[in-house]
Amino acid sequence: METTPGGVEAQPLGGPRREKRAGARGLVLPGFLLASLLFLEVVLRVQTGLPVISMGLVYAALFAGVIALVVHLVASLFPRVARDVVVAVCLAFISVLYMSQLIYYDIFTTFYTVFSATNAGQVAEFTGDILGKLGAHAGWLLLMAVPLVVFLVSRVRARARPRVTWRHRAVAAGLLVAFFAVAVAGINLGDKEQNSAYDMYYREQHPVASVDRLGLMTTMRVDLQRNLLGFEREQPPPPVVAPVPQTPDPATTDAPPGDDEAQTSGDQAEPSEPAVVEHNVMDIDFEQLLAEAESEELRSLHEYFSQREPTAQNEHTGLFEGYNLIFLTAEGYSHLAVDPAVTPTLHKMTHEGFHFTDLYTPLWGVSTSDGEYVATTGLIPKSGVWSMQRSGDNSMPFAMGNQLRGLDYATYAFHNHTYDYYGRDVSHPNLGYDYQGVGNGLEVARTWPASDLEMIDVTTPDVLADEPFHAYYMTVSGHLEYNFGGNAMAIKNRDLVEDLPYTEAGKAYLATQVELDRALELLLERLEEAGVAERTLVVLSSDHYPYGLTREQIEDLEGHDVDTNFELYRNSLLIYAPGMEPETVDDPVSSLDIIPTLSNLMGLDYDSRLLMGRDVFSDADPLVIFSDRSFVTDKGRYDSITREFTPAEGQEVPEGYRQAVSDEIDRRFYYSAMVLDHDYYRVVLDR
């Protein structure tokens, strides 16, 4: 802008027309930023398989407009060269955010949260895996850098930078408010069902569903807002409590069919005593707890758990009472690894113990740690935090370590990776274990990944020294990447899988599972040598399916196309004791059911109302819950993203059934988080 000799700004030549052109140029930058954000969003969606043409992209565009205008307004307050630096830094940060989420999704098939980002230092231990992914996605990462490169080149070549007036800023601020208002109005006027944009924006946050419905930047912004300011979840509707059926009067009840003596005898039959049904409950005075509740949250917790139907004891109750227990959560384990020739011990234990034909290991937000949390606590992880680490200060009475330590068992936990990874040095002692990992007592070779066989070899002498004992293992041999270049366990067992008719990645995966198989073989040998095999129960579950394999590689191992909504999470659970009578379980089962099932099998004193899974041998209805609130029951399966319920073959589904199950799932998510936040077990049990 030129000035008069007196220093007063001269009026631009051309008058109003030139001002309009200047105003239009003033919106070029936010327009470019908006286009850049949309470009990054589309690339991310294409690479992660999320819908591109969807209402979610519309909301992503509206909120991208808000971000673009905010950056523009902030940058406009700086001198012209500094303004470019501010914009470049913001654009670089956003680009790196999209790039890192793409790499994270490729490894874990979910997006990281703000809380996980604050603990990103631990990721340095997987530098090799990350570098491999960076190389595999180099082309897409370069594509994501295009907006930043275009901006930098345009700024270098720019001869002049348009001046931003307060009028321009006012227009930009008005557009910002308009973009935001339209986005929020659309969210509030749209549907409010599970996984809707409204649900993700106001109530819950499943990272993948949230990115789908709102876009990555809004997902991260809402997550950051909740971490900084706190977040009060909306309480789900209370359950509909059915009236308790009255026990019929034996004196007026007809004789049971088939009782010929009672039907033909002239003598009056003696009235039979009604069968006494024992339930897996503890002595909890909920009425007094309700009277003493100091907050509405605690009152809500007491009301919910007091109204839940407990599971009845059954013919399996106490089947393994007094047994020793070996419990393993196996990294990346899957039914794909069960083969009579390649992994004979896994095959033997699968088919000579309890054989679960319809078992699922859902993937949760924090990968291995959340999978471990579900398997060891019977609770649903809270979204946005590391629930296992967060539980380290809570009372966790139903973890097997605490239950069995209370019965004078010697209790140990081992992990053949860095001992404090995911905060296990905090959580696992709190679960009732004397805990050792690499760096605090467990000595194994520092390979990547480490050997499960070696971990069993060096720990069993101490574990088996005294009875009764319980040992918990978190294994690592099955960890990705599945290749013969950097995976020590795959390289070690390569000769045993070389001739199998699978992809290189599939063979490498099976080679890692051979190491787990050999570890179990050694474990059974040690139990036999110690003379305790016949009174030791061995349980093995997975933390998650082997997501280090692509869908095509999994389908190659399966031998058929795999449904990614449900079948992808099919898995295997081993519950085995040498000499036991094999039994098949065909009902849908998930890792949430492990703790209540084990507690019942071992005849432990626990309260089935306070756990989110069920004893699979009880008459409770089966329910498999997924992180996006889809579900599988004996009556069918529901995909919460497409909102399609598919009845199981031959099943008659009552009206309102799907909605009733979804409502109960909402309650279980809500109250699992509340148990964690309010240290609820300490409130009801440590009185």
C-alpha positions as CSV (number, residue, x, y, z in Angstrom):
1,M,0.0,0.0,0.0
2,E,1.4,3.3,-1.0
3,T,1.4,6.3,1.3
4,T,1.2,10.1,0.7
5,P,4.2,12.1,1.7
6,G,2.4,12.8,5.0
7,G,2.4,9.1,5.8
8,V,-1.3,8.6,5.2
9,E,-2.3,5.5,3.2
10,A,-3.4,6.4,-0.2
11,Q,-6.7,5.0,-1.5
12,P,-6.2,2.1,-3.9
13,L,-6.6,2.9,-7.5
14,G,-9.7,1.3,-8.9
15,G,-11.8,2.0,-5.8
16,P,-14.3,-0.6,-4.7
17,R,-13.5,-3.1,-7.5
18,R,-9.9,-3.3,-6.4
19,E,-11.0,-3.7,-2.8
20,K,-13.2,-6.7,-3.8
21,R,-10.2,-8.3,-5.6
22,A,-8.1,-7.7,-2.6
23,G,-10.8,-9.3,-0.4
24,A,-11.0,-12.3,-2.6
25,R,-7.2,-12.7,-2.5
26,G,-7.5,-12.5,1.3
27,L,-9.5,-15.7,1.3
28,V,-7.1,-17.6,-1.0
29,L,-5.0,-18.8,1.9
30,P,-7.9,-20.3,4.0
31,G,-9.3,-21.8,0.8
32,F,-6.0,-23.5,0.1
33,L,-5.8,-24.8,3.7
34,L,-9.4,-26.1,3.4
35,A,-8.4,-27.9,0.2
36,S,-5.3,-29.3,1.8
37,L,-7.2,-30.7,4.8
38,L,-9.7,-32.3,2.5
39,F,-7.0,-33.8,0.4
40,L,-5.3,-35.3,3.5
41,E,-8.6,-36.6,4.7
42,V,-9.4,-38.3,1.4
43,V,-6.0,-39.9,1.2
44,L,-6.4,-41.2,4.8
45,R,-9.8,-42.7,4.0
46,V,-8.7,-44.3,0.8
47,Q,-5.7,-46.0,2.5
48,T,-7.7,-47.1,5.6
49,G,-10.8,-48.3,3.8
50,L,-13.1,-45.8,5.3
51,P,-16.0,-44.4,3.1
52,V,-15.0,-41.5,1.0
53,I,-18.3,-40.4,-0.4
54,S,-20.3,-40.1,2.8
55,M,-21.9,-37.7,5.2
56,G,-18.8,-38.1,7.4
57,L,-16.7,-36.4,4.7
58,V,-19.2,-33.5,4.6
59,Y,-18.7,-32.9,8.4
60,A,-14.9,-33.3,7.9
61,A,-15.1,-30.6,5.2
62,L,-17.1,-28.2,7.4
63,F,-14.8,-28.6,10.4
64,A,-11.8,-28.3,8.0
65,G,-13.2,-25.0,7.0
66,V,-13.2,-23.9,10.7
67,I,-9.6,-25.1,11.2
68,A,-8.5,-23.3,8.0
69,L,-10.0,-20.1,9.0
70,V,-8.6,-20.3,12.6
71,V,-5.1,-20.8,11.2
72,H,-5.7,-17.9,8.7
73,L,-6.9,-15.5,11.5
74,V,-4.0,-16.4,13.8
75,A,-1.4,-16.1,11.1
76,S,-2.9,-12.7,10.0
77,L,-1.8,-11.2,13.3
78,F,1.9,-11.7,12.3
79,P,4.1,-9.7,9.9
80,R,4.0,-11.0,6.4
81,V,7.1,-13.4,6.4
82,A,6.3,-14.6,9.9
83,R,2.7,-15.2,8.7
84,D,4.1,-17.7,6.2
85,V,6.1,-19.4,8.9
86,V,3.0,-19.8,11.1
87,V,1.0,-21.3,8.3
88,A,3.8,-23.6,7.3
89,V,4.3,-24.9,10.8
90,C,0.5,-25.5,11.2
91,L,0.3,-27.3,7.8
92,A,3.4,-29.4,8.6
93,F,1.9,-30.4,12.0
94,I,-1.4,-31.4,10.4
95,S,0.4,-33.3,7.6
96,V,2.5,-35.3,10.1
97,L,-0.6,-36.0,12.2
98,Y,-2.3,-37.6,9.2
99,M,0.9,-39.5,8.2
100,S,1.4,-40.9,11.7
101,Q,-2.2,-41.9,11.9
102,L,-2.0,-43.7,8.6
103,I,1.1,-45.7,9.8
104,Y,-0.5,-46.4,13.2
105,Y,-3.7,-47.7,11.5
106,D,-1.7,-49.9,9.2
107,I,-0.1,-51.5,12.3
108,F,-3.0,-51.6,14.8
109,T,-6.1,-51.2,12.5
110,T,-7.3,-48.3,14.7
111,F,-6.3,-44.6,15.2
112,Y,-4.3,-43.5,18.2
113,T,-5.8,-41.2,20.9
114,V,-4.4,-38.1,22.5
115,F,-3.6,-40.1,25.6
116,S,-1.6,-42.7,23.6
117,A,0.2,-39.9,21.9
118,T,1.4,-38.6,25.2
119,N,3.0,-42.0,25.8
120,A,4.6,-42.2,22.4
121,G,8.1,-42.5,23.9
122,Q,7.5,-46.3,24.3
123,V,7.0,-46.6,20.5
124,A,10.7,-46.0,20.1
125,E,11.2,-49.7,21.0
126,F,9.5,-50.6,17.7
127,T,11.6,-48.4,15.5
128,G,12.4,-51.3,13.2
129,D,8.7,-52.0,12.6
130,I,7.9,-48.4,12.1
131,L,10.7,-47.9,9.6
132,G,9.4,-50.9,7.7
133,K,5.9,-49.3,7.5
134,L,7.4,-46.0,6.5
135,G,9.1,-47.7,3.6
136,A,6.0,-49.6,2.6
137,H,3.9,-46.4,2.5
138,A,6.6,-44.1,1.1
139,G,4.5,-43.2,-1.9
140,W,1.4,-42.3,0.0
141,L,3.4,-40.3,2.6
142,L,5.0,-38.3,-0.2
143,L,1.5,-37.7,-1.6
144,M,0.4,-36.4,1.8
145,A,3.3,-34.0,1.8
146,V,2.2,-32.3,-1.4
147,P,0.1,-29.5,0.2
148,L,3.0,-28.5,2.4
149,V,5.4,-28.5,-0.6
150,V,3.0,-26.5,-2.8
151,F,2.6,-23.9,0.0
152,L,6.4,-23.6,0.5
153,V,7.1,-23.3,-3.2
154,S,4.3,-20.7,-3.7
155,R,5.7,-18.6,-0.8
156,V,9.2,-18.6,-2.1
157,R,8.1,-17.5,-5.5
158,A,5.6,-14.9,-4.2
159,R,6.6,-11.3,-5.1
160,A,4.1,-9.8,-2.7
161,R,1.8,-10.9,0.0
162,P,-1.7,-9.3,0.2
163,R,-2.3,-7.2,3.2
164,V,-5.0,-8.6,5.6
165,T,-7.3,-5.8,6.9
166,W,-9.7,-6.0,9.8
167,R,-12.5,-6.1,7.3
168,H,-11.0,-9.3,5.9
169,R,-10.6,-10.7,9.4
170,A,-14.2,-9.9,10.1
171,V,-15.4,-11.7,7.0
172,A,-13.2,-14.7,7.9
173,A,-14.5,-14.8,11.4
174,G,-18.1,-14.7,10.1
175,L,-17.3,-17.6,7.8
176,L,-15.7,-19.5,10.7
177,V,-18.9,-19.1,12.8
178,A,-21.0,-20.2,9.8
179,F,-19.0,-23.3,9.1
180,F,-19.1,-24.3,12.7
181,A,-22.8,-23.6,13.2
182,V,-23.7,-25.6,10.1
183,A,-21.6,-28.5,11.2
184,V,-23.0,-28.6,14.7
185,A,-26.6,-28.0,13.5
186,G,-26.3,-30.9,11.1
187,I,-24.9,-33.2,13.9
188,N,-27.7,-32.2,16.3
189,L,-30.5,-32.5,13.6
190,G,-29.2,-35.9,12.4
191,D,-29.8,-39.3,14.0
192,K,-28.6,-40.0,17.5
193,E,-28.1,-43.8,17.3
194,Q,-25.0,-45.7,18.2
195,N,-21.9,-44.6,16.1
196,S,-23.8,-41.6,14.6
197,A,-22.0,-38.3,14.3
198,Y,-24.0,-37.1,17.3
199,D,-22.9,-40.2,19.3
200,M,-19.2,-39.6,18.5
201,Y,-19.3,-35.9,19.0
202,Y,-21.2,-35.8,22.3
203,R,-21.3,-39.3,23.9
204,E,-18.7,-41.8,23.0
205,Q,-15.5,-42.1,21.0
206,H,-14.7,-45.2,19.1
207,P,-11.7,-43.9,17.1
208,V,-12.4,-45.6,13.7
209,A,-16.2,-44.8,13.8
210,S,-15.4,-41.2,14.9
211,V,-13.0,-40.6,12.0
212,D,-15.6,-42.1,9.7
213,R,-18.4,-39.9,11.0
214,L,-16.5,-36.6,11.8
215,G,-13.1,-36.7,10.2
216,L,-9.7,-37.1,11.8
217,M,-9.1,-33.5,12.9
218,T,-12.4,-33.3,14.7
219,T,-11.9,-36.7,16.3
220,M,-8.5,-35.5,17.7
221,R,-9.9,-32.2,18.7
222,V,-12.8,-33.7,20.7
223,D,-10.4,-36.2,22.3
224,L,-8.1,-33.5,23.3
225,Q,-10.9,-31.4,24.7
226,R,-12.1,-34.4,26.8
227,N,-8.6,-35.0,28.1
228,L,-8.1,-31.4,29.1
229,L,-11.5,-30.5,30.4
230,G,-12.9,-33.9,31.5
231,F,-15.9,-35.6,30.1
232,E,-19.1,-36.6,31.7
233,R,-20.6,-39.5,29.8
234,E,-24.3,-39.5,29.2
235,Q,-26.0,-42.1,31.4
236,P,-27.7,-44.8,29.3
237,P,-31.4,-45.7,30.0
238,P,-31.9,-48.1,32.9
239,P,-32.6,-51.7,32.2
240,V,-36.2,-53.0,32.1
241,V,-36.4,-55.3,35.1
242,A,-38.7,-58.2,34.4
243,P,-40.9,-59.5,37.3
244,V,-39.4,-62.4,39.2
245,P,-41.4,-65.6,38.4
246,Q,-43.1,-67.1,41.4
247,T,-42.2,-70.7,42.4
248,P,-45.2,-72.9,41.9
249,D,-46.7,-74.5,45.0
250,P,-45.6,-78.2,45.0
251,A,-48.9,-79.3,46.6
252,T,-50.9,-78.0,43.6
253,T,-48.4,-78.8,40.9
254,D,-49.1,-81.7,38.5
255,A,-46.7,-84.6,38.7
256,P,-43.9,-84.3,36.1
257,P,-44.3,-86.2,32.9
258,G,-42.7,-89.6,32.9
259,D,-43.2,-90.1,36.7
260,D,-45.3,-93.3,36.3
261,E,-45.4,-94.1,40.0
262,A,-46.8,-90.7,40.9
263,Q,-49.3,-90.9,38.1
264,T,-50.5,-94.5,38.8
265,S,-50.1,-95.0,42.5
266,G,-53.2,-94.7,44.7
267,D,-51.1,-93.2,47.5
268,Q,-50.7,-89.5,47.8
269,A,-47.3,-88.6,46.4
270,E,-45.0,-86.7,48.8
271,P,-44.5,-83.1,47.6
272,S,-41.0,-82.7,46.4
273,E,-38.9,-79.8,47.6
274,P,-38.1,-77.2,44.9
275,A,-34.5,-77.4,43.8
276,V,-32.3,-74.8,45.5
277,V,-30.4,-72.8,42.9
278,E,-27.2,-71.3,44.1
279,H,-25.9,-68.2,42.3
280,N,-22.4,-66.8,42.0
281,V,-22.9,-63.8,44.1
282,M,-21.3,-62.2,47.1
283,D,-22.8,-60.7,50.2
284,I,-23.3,-57.1,49.1
285,D,-25.9,-54.9,50.8
286,F,-26.9,-52.7,47.9
287,E,-29.8,-51.2,49.9
288,Q,-27.3,-49.8,52.4
289,L,-24.9,-48.8,49.6
290,L,-27.7,-46.8,48.0
291,A,-28.6,-45.1,51.2
292,E,-24.9,-44.1,51.7
293,A,-24.2,-43.1,48.1
294,E,-22.4,-39.8,48.1
295,S,-23.0,-39.0,44.4
296,E,-25.4,-39.7,41.7
297,E,-22.8,-41.6,39.8
298,L,-22.3,-44.1,42.7
299,R,-26.1,-44.3,43.1
300,S,-26.4,-45.2,39.4
301,L,-23.7,-47.9,39.7
302,H,-25.4,-49.4,42.7
303,E,-28.8,-49.5,41.0
304,Y,-27.4,-51.0,37.8
305,F,-25.4,-53.8,39.5
306,S,-28.1,-54.6,42.0
307,Q,-30.6,-55.2,39.2
308,R,-28.4,-57.4,37.1
309,E,-29.3,-61.1,37.0
310,P,-26.5,-63.2,38.5
311,T,-25.5,-66.5,36.9
312,A,-26.4,-69.8,38.5
313,Q,-23.9,-72.3,39.6
314,N,-23.9,-75.4,37.4
315,E,-22.4,-78.8,36.8
316,H,-19.1,-77.2,35.9
317,T,-18.9,-75.2,39.2
318,G,-15.8,-76.2,41.1
319,L,-14.7,-78.7,38.4
320,F,-11.1,-77.5,38.9
321,E,-11.3,-76.4,42.5
322,G,-7.9,-76.4,44.2
323,Y,-6.1,-76.8,40.9
324,N,-2.9,-74.9,40.0
325,L,-3.4,-72.4,37.2
326,I,-1.2,-71.3,34.3
327,F,-2.8,-68.5,32.4
328,L,-1.3,-67.0,29.2
329,T,-2.2,-64.1,27.1
330,A,-0.5,-64.8,23.8
331,E,0.6,-62.0,21.5
332,G,-1.1,-62.3,18.1
333,Y,-2.4,-65.9,18.7
334,S,-5.2,-67.1,16.5
335,H,-7.0,-70.3,15.5
336,L,-5.0,-69.9,12.3
337,A,-2.0,-71.2,14.3
338,V,-3.7,-74.5,15.3
339,D,-2.4,-77.2,13.1
340,P,-1.7,-80.9,13.9
341,A,1.6,-81.0,12.0
342,V,3.0,-77.5,12.6
343,T,1.8,-76.8,16.1
344,P,0.9,-80.2,17.6
345,T,0.7,-79.0,21.2
346,L,-1.7,-76.2,20.4
347,H,-3.8,-78.6,18.4
348,K,-3.8,-81.2,21.3
349,M,-4.8,-78.7,23.9
350,T,-7.5,-77.2,21.7
351,H,-9.2,-80.5,21.0
352,E,-8.6,-82.3,24.2
353,G,-9.8,-79.5,26.5
354,F,-12.8,-77.2,26.2
355,H,-13.1,-76.7,22.4
356,F,-14.8,-73.3,21.6
357,T,-16.1,-73.3,18.1
358,D,-17.5,-69.7,18.0
359,L,-15.1,-67.6,20.0
360,Y,-14.1,-64.0,19.3
361,T,-11.3,-61.7,20.4
362,P,-12.5,-58.2,19.6
363,L,-9.9,-55.6,18.9
364,W,-10.0,-52.6,21.4
365,G,-8.5,-49.2,21.2
366,V,-5.2,-49.9,22.9
367,S,-4.4,-53.1,21.1
368,T,-2.5,-55.5,23.3
369,S,-3.0,-53.7,26.6
370,D,-6.8,-53.5,26.2
371,G,-6.9,-57.1,25.1
372,E,-5.0,-58.1,28.2
373,Y,-7.3,-55.9,30.3
374,V,-10.4,-57.6,29.0
375,A,-8.9,-61.1,29.5
376,T,-7.7,-60.5,33.0
377,T,-10.4,-58.3,34.5
378,G,-13.7,-59.2,32.7
379,L,-14.3,-55.5,32.1
380,I,-14.7,-53.4,28.9
381,P,-11.8,-50.9,28.4
382,K,-12.5,-47.3,28.7
383,S,-12.0,-45.4,25.4
384,G,-9.3,-42.8,25.2
385,V,-7.1,-44.1,28.1
386,W,-4.9,-47.1,28.9
387,S,-7.3,-48.9,31.1
388,M,-4.9,-51.5,32.4
389,Q,-2.4,-48.9,33.6
390,R,-5.2,-46.7,35.0
391,S,-6.5,-49.7,37.0
392,G,-3.1,-49.9,38.8
393,D,-4.5,-47.8,41.8
394,N,-7.8,-49.6,41.9
395,S,-9.1,-52.6,43.8
396,M,-9.2,-55.5,41.3
397,P,-10.5,-58.4,43.4
398,F,-11.6,-60.6,40.5
399,A,-8.3,-60.8,38.7
400,M,-7.1,-64.3,39.1
401,G,-3.9,-63.2,40.8
402,N,-5.9,-61.5,43.6
403,Q,-8.5,-64.2,43.9
404,L,-6.0,-67.0,44.2
405,R,-3.5,-65.1,46.3
406,G,-6.3,-64.8,48.8
407,L,-6.4,-68.6,48.9
408,D,-2.7,-68.8,49.7
409,Y,-1.5,-69.5,46.2
410,A,1.9,-68.4,45.1
411,T,1.2,-66.0,42.3
412,Y,3.6,-64.9,39.6
413,A,3.4,-62.9,36.4
414,F,6.0,-62.7,33.6
415,H,6.5,-60.8,30.3
416,N,9.4,-61.4,28.0
417,H,9.5,-57.8,26.9
418,T,10.3,-54.5,28.6
419,Y,8.8,-54.8,32.1
420,D,7.2,-51.3,32.2
421,Y,5.8,-51.3,28.7
422,Y,2.1,-50.2,28.9
423,G,2.7,-49.6,32.6
424,R,2.7,-53.3,33.5
425,D,5.0,-52.5,36.4
426,V,2.0,-50.7,37.9
427,S,-0.9,-52.8,36.8
428,H,0.3,-56.3,37.2
429,P,1.4,-56.2,40.9
430,N,-2.0,-54.7,41.5
431,L,-3.6,-57.7,39.8
432,G,-2.1,-59.8,42.6
433,Y,1.3,-60.9,41.1
434,D,4.9,-60.9,41.9
435,Y,5.8,-59.5,38.5
436,Q,9.0,-59.8,36.4
437,G,9.7,-58.6,32.9
438,V,12.8,-57.8,30.9
439,G,14.6,-55.2,33.1
440,N,13.3,-56.1,36.5
441,G,14.3,-59.8,37.0
442,L,13.4,-61.8,33.9
443,E,16.6,-62.8,32.1
444,V,16.1,-63.8,28.5
445,A,18.0,-63.2,25.3
446,R,17.5,-59.7,23.9
447,T,16.2,-60.8,20.5
448,W,13.2,-59.2,18.8
449,P,10.8,-60.6,19.5
450,A,12.0,-62.6,22.5
451,S,11.4,-66.4,22.9
452,D,8.3,-67.7,24.7
453,L,10.1,-71.0,25.0
454,E,13.0,-69.4,26.8
455,M,10.6,-67.6,29.2
456,I,8.9,-70.8,30.1
457,D,12.3,-72.5,30.5
458,V,13.7,-70.0,33.0
459,T,10.6,-69.4,35.0
460,T,9.0,-72.8,35.6
461,P,11.6,-74.0,38.2
462,D,10.4,-71.2,40.6
463,V,6.8,-71.5,39.7
464,L,6.6,-75.2,40.2
465,A,8.5,-75.2,43.5
466,D,5.5,-74.9,45.7
467,E,1.8,-75.7,45.5
468,P,-0.7,-74.3,45.0
469,F,0.6,-71.9,42.3
470,H,-0.7,-69.6,39.7
471,A,1.5,-68.1,37.0
472,Y,0.4,-65.5,34.4
473,Y,2.3,-65.0,31.2
474,M,2.1,-62.2,28.6
475,T,4.0,-63.6,25.6
476,V,5.7,-61.7,22.8
477,S,7.0,-64.3,20.3
478,G,4.0,-63.9,18.1
479,H,4.6,-60.1,17.5
480,L,4.6,-58.5,14.1
481,E,6.3,-57.9,11.7
482,Y,5.8,-61.2,10.0
483,N,8.8,-61.7,7.8
484,F,12.1,-63.6,7.6
485,G,14.2,-60.5,7.6
486,G,13.8,-58.9,11.1
487,N,11.6,-61.3,13.2
488,A,13.9,-63.5,15.2
489,M,11.3,-66.1,16.0
490,A,10.2,-66.4,12.3
491,I,13.9,-66.8,11.3
492,K,14.5,-69.4,14.1
493,N,11.6,-71.6,13.0
494,R,11.7,-71.0,9.2
495,D,12.7,-74.5,8.3
496,L,9.5,-75.9,9.9
497,V,7.2,-73.7,7.7
498,E,9.2,-73.3,4.5
499,D,7.3,-75.9,2.5
500,L,3.8,-74.7,3.6
501,P,1.5,-73.4,0.7
502,Y,1.1,-69.9,2.1
503,T,2.4,-66.4,1.5
504,E,5.8,-65.5,2.9
505,A,4.0,-63.4,5.6
506,G,1.7,-66.3,6.4
507,K,4.6,-68.7,6.8
508,A,6.5,-66.2,9.0
509,Y,3.4,-65.8,11.2
510,L,3.1,-69.5,11.7
511,A,6.8,-69.7,12.4
512,T,6.3,-67.3,15.4
513,Q,3.5,-69.5,16.6
514,V,5.8,-72.5,16.5
515,E,7.8,-70.8,19.3
516,L,4.6,-70.5,21.4
517,D,3.8,-74.2,20.6
518,R,7.2,-75.3,21.8
519,A,6.8,-73.2,24.9
520,L,3.6,-75.0,25.8
521,E,5.2,-78.4,25.0
522,L,7.9,-77.6,27.5
523,L,5.4,-76.4,30.0
524,L,3.4,-79.6,29.9
525,E,6.7,-81.6,30.2
526,R,7.7,-79.6,33.3
527,L,4.3,-80.1,34.8
528,E,4.5,-83.8,34.2
529,E,8.1,-84.0,35.6
530,A,7.0,-82.2,38.8
531,G,4.1,-84.5,39.2
532,V,1.5,-81.8,39.1
533,A,0.1,-82.1,35.6
534,E,-3.1,-83.8,36.7
535,R,-4.0,-81.0,39.0
536,T,-3.0,-78.0,36.9
537,L,-5.3,-76.0,34.6
538,V,-3.8,-74.3,31.6
539,V,-5.6,-71.4,30.0
540,L,-4.4,-69.5,26.9
541,S,-6.2,-66.6,25.1
542,S,-5.1,-64.0,22.6
543,D,-4.7,-60.3,23.0
544,H,-6.0,-59.7,19.5
545,Y,-6.1,-61.3,16.1
546,P,-2.8,-61.2,14.0
547,Y,-3.4,-57.7,12.5
548,G,0.2,-57.7,11.3
549,L,-1.2,-59.8,8.4
550,T,-3.2,-58.1,5.7
551,R,-6.7,-59.3,4.9
552,E,-5.4,-61.1,1.8
553,Q,-2.7,-62.9,3.8
554,I,-5.3,-63.9,6.5
555,E,-7.6,-65.2,3.7
556,D,-4.7,-67.2,2.3
557,L,-4.3,-68.9,5.7
558,E,-8.1,-69.4,6.1
559,G,-8.6,-70.7,2.6
560,H,-11.6,-68.5,1.9
561,D,-12.8,-64.9,1.9
562,V,-13.0,-63.4,5.4
563,D,-15.8,-61.1,6.6
564,T,-14.0,-58.2,8.2
565,N,-17.0,-57.2,10.5
566,F,-17.1,-60.5,12.5
567,E,-15.1,-63.4,11.1
568,L,-11.8,-61.4,11.2
569,Y,-12.0,-61.5,15.0
570,R,-12.7,-65.3,15.3
571,N,-10.1,-66.8,17.5
572,S,-9.2,-69.7,19.8
573,L,-9.3,-70.1,23.6
574,L,-7.6,-73.0,25.4
575,I,-8.9,-74.3,28.7
576,Y,-7.1,-77.6,29.2
577,A,-6.1,-79.9,32.0
578,P,-4.3,-83.2,31.3
579,G,-6.7,-86.1,31.6
580,M,-9.9,-84.0,31.5
581,E,-12.9,-85.0,29.5
582,P,-13.0,-83.0,26.3
583,E,-16.1,-80.9,25.7
584,T,-17.2,-78.7,22.8
585,V,-18.8,-75.3,23.4
586,D,-20.8,-74.0,20.4
587,D,-22.3,-70.8,21.9
588,P,-20.8,-67.5,20.9
589,V,-18.0,-66.7,23.4
590,S,-15.6,-63.8,23.8
591,S,-12.5,-62.9,25.9
592,L,-14.8,-61.0,28.3
593,D,-16.1,-64.4,29.4
594,I,-12.8,-65.7,30.6
595,I,-12.7,-64.4,34.2
596,P,-16.3,-65.4,35.1
597,T,-15.9,-68.8,33.5
598,L,-12.5,-69.5,35.2
599,S,-13.9,-68.3,38.5
600,N,-16.8,-70.7,38.2
601,L,-14.7,-73.6,37.1
602,M,-12.3,-73.1,40.0
603,G,-15.2,-72.7,42.5
604,L,-14.1,-69.3,43.6
605,D,-16.2,-66.8,45.6
606,Y,-17.0,-64.1,43.1
607,D,-20.0,-61.9,42.1
608,S,-21.1,-62.5,38.5
609,R,-23.2,-59.3,38.6
610,L,-20.0,-57.2,38.7
611,L,-18.4,-58.6,35.6
612,M,-19.3,-57.7,32.0
613,G,-18.9,-61.2,30.6
614,R,-20.6,-64.4,31.6
615,D,-19.8,-67.9,32.8
616,V,-20.1,-69.8,29.5
617,F,-21.4,-72.9,31.2
618,S,-24.3,-71.0,32.9
619,D,-27.7,-70.5,31.4
620,A,-27.0,-66.7,30.8
621,D,-27.6,-65.6,27.2
622,P,-24.4,-65.4,25.2
623,L,-23.3,-62.0,24.1
624,V,-20.1,-61.0,22.2
625,I,-19.5,-57.3,22.3
626,F,-17.2,-55.5,19.8
627,S,-15.5,-52.1,20.3
628,D,-17.9,-50.4,17.8
629,R,-20.9,-51.9,19.7
630,S,-21.6,-54.5,17.1
631,F,-22.6,-57.8,18.7
632,V,-23.0,-61.5,18.2
633,T,-25.6,-63.6,20.1
634,D,-27.1,-67.0,19.7
635,K,-30.0,-65.2,17.9
636,G,-27.9,-63.4,15.3
637,R,-25.4,-60.7,14.7
638,Y,-25.6,-56.9,14.5
639,D,-23.3,-54.6,12.5
640,S,-23.5,-51.2,14.3
641,I,-21.9,-49.4,11.4
642,T,-24.3,-50.5,8.7
643,R,-27.1,-51.0,11.3
644,E,-28.0,-54.4,9.9
645,F,-29.2,-57.3,12.1
646,T,-28.8,-60.7,10.6
647,P,-30.8,-63.5,12.4
648,A,-29.1,-66.8,13.0
649,E,-30.4,-69.7,10.9
650,G,-33.6,-71.1,12.4
651,Q,-33.9,-68.4,15.1
652,E,-37.1,-66.5,15.8
653,V,-36.1,-63.0,17.0
654,P,-38.5,-61.2,19.3
655,E,-39.6,-57.7,18.4
656,G,-37.4,-55.1,19.9
657,Y,-34.6,-57.7,20.6
658,R,-31.9,-55.9,18.7
659,Q,-32.6,-52.6,20.4
660,A,-32.7,-54.2,23.9
661,V,-29.3,-55.8,23.3
662,S,-27.8,-52.5,22.0
663,D,-29.2,-50.7,25.1
664,E,-27.6,-53.3,27.4
665,I,-24.3,-52.9,25.5
666,D,-24.4,-49.2,26.1
667,R,-24.9,-49.8,29.8
668,R,-21.9,-52.2,29.9
669,F,-19.6,-49.7,28.2
670,Y,-20.8,-46.9,30.5
671,Y,-20.6,-48.9,33.8
672,S,-17.3,-50.5,32.9
673,A,-15.8,-47.0,32.5
674,M,-17.5,-46.0,35.8
675,V,-16.0,-49.0,37.6
676,L,-12.6,-47.8,36.5
677,D,-13.2,-44.1,37.2
678,H,-14.7,-44.6,40.7
679,D,-12.7,-47.5,41.9
680,Y,-16.0,-49.2,42.3
681,Y,-14.9,-52.6,43.6
682,R,-13.2,-50.9,46.6
683,V,-16.5,-49.2,47.3
684,V,-18.6,-52.4,47.4
685,L,-16.2,-55.0,48.5
686,D,-13.5,-53.4,50.7
687,R,-15.8,-52.1,53.3
